Amino acid sequence: MVKYRNIDDLGALRGKRVLVRADLNVPMKDGMVSDDTRIRAVVPTILLLLDRGAKVIVMSHFGRPKGHVVAEMSLEPLAQPLSNALKRPVVFVNDCIGDVVGETRDAMEDEAVLLLENVRFHAGEETNDAAFAAALAEGADCYVNEAFSCSHRAHASTEGIAHILPSAAGLALEAELTALEKALGNPQRPLCAVVGGAKVSSKLDVLTNLVEKVDHLIIGGGMANTFLAAQGIDVGASLCEHDLANTARAILAKAEDRNCSIHLPTDIVVAQEFKAGAANRTIAVDEVASDDMILDVGPATVARLGVMLEGCRTLIWNGPMGAFEIAPFDAATVALAKAAGALTESGSLTSVAGGGDTVAALNHAGVAGQFSHISTAGGAFLEWMEGKELPGVKVLEK
């Protein structure tokens, strides 16, 4: 089991300047934060550092300014929401490197908080430029990464800087890594994965990696149609990547070789149009008409999957079972999510879920709070499921 450096490994922090890489790339509406989840996520780490007498300097990216100053992507509007969350004053600095940062940093008192300007205003951030990483690190005593969602990119503020300063995972990142290790690194078995979403092409690496690691693989969403079609089943007018039939067959063959049971729908919900409340019917998978669109998994399949889950000990979930954004095509996702949530609450299942659509679906089902761990990271969570090394995490290994 891989061990990562944490805040305790940094030693005494009183009077030290600690650079914290947060992910404050939050949704905004009319200049106001519309969802402060990512701001709240970094608060426990900042408060812990302050309690230990450190001076905290927070850095983050916002949007994709591509190395240029873009006024609408300034972090200045986030200083007050961060201050509100911390219940402490936050001083904003209008750059992340250079003299203005140095002067403000040198004037910091113990237990003060600075927020630096968008690191992506400098091209050196995304190219992981050594000189830019050194400029970020200047005057700081140590570095804490609290941005799992950005750690799949080897950028100056996530990877480069960790080679310069004593570095550690923050509380949220540490919790994330512990949960992911339990789910895929060293899981209790049987281990089941749910992979849903529209296209096989977007999750090819995930599926290929998982069939080697899991005991059960549930395939839902539009990608299930591609697997059904690859087995000679007519999917009518459904979303389907017919050109990936050979790929789907290869994944099925690999799964059989590795003793991984792949679960595809046996009954489905179809409609002739994709809109809320559309006339629909539940049929067997071999009864699809040429003008039918498969929009959800049927209740018999969900019931069978629920029974299978009762025998599992670990679950990883990424992607919905059907077109969950529109009722009634959310039924399978909601029912399976509720089953997983109840098993988790009973103590028989460890459940880890991640990805934007997945979090939205679990919130919609009202069970997000029942899961063992929910990752708000999109790309980083997917790359972890693909079995790829995350540079910003790798660099924190003991």
Beta strands, then each sheet from edge to edge (+ up, - down):
strand 1: 17-21
strand 2: 28-29
strand 3: 32-33
strand 4: 55-59
strand 5: 91-92
strand 6: 113-115
strand 7: 142-145
strand 8: 167-169
strand 9: 191-195
strand 10: 216-219
strand 11: 261-263
strand 12: 267-271
strand 13: 280-284
strand 14: 293-297
strand 15: 314-318
strand 16: 350-354
strand 17: 373-375
sheet 1: 5+ 6+ 4+ 1+ 7+ 8+
sheet 2: 2+ 3-
sheet 3: 11+ 10+ 9+ 15+ 16+ 17+
sheet 4: 13+ 12- 14+
end
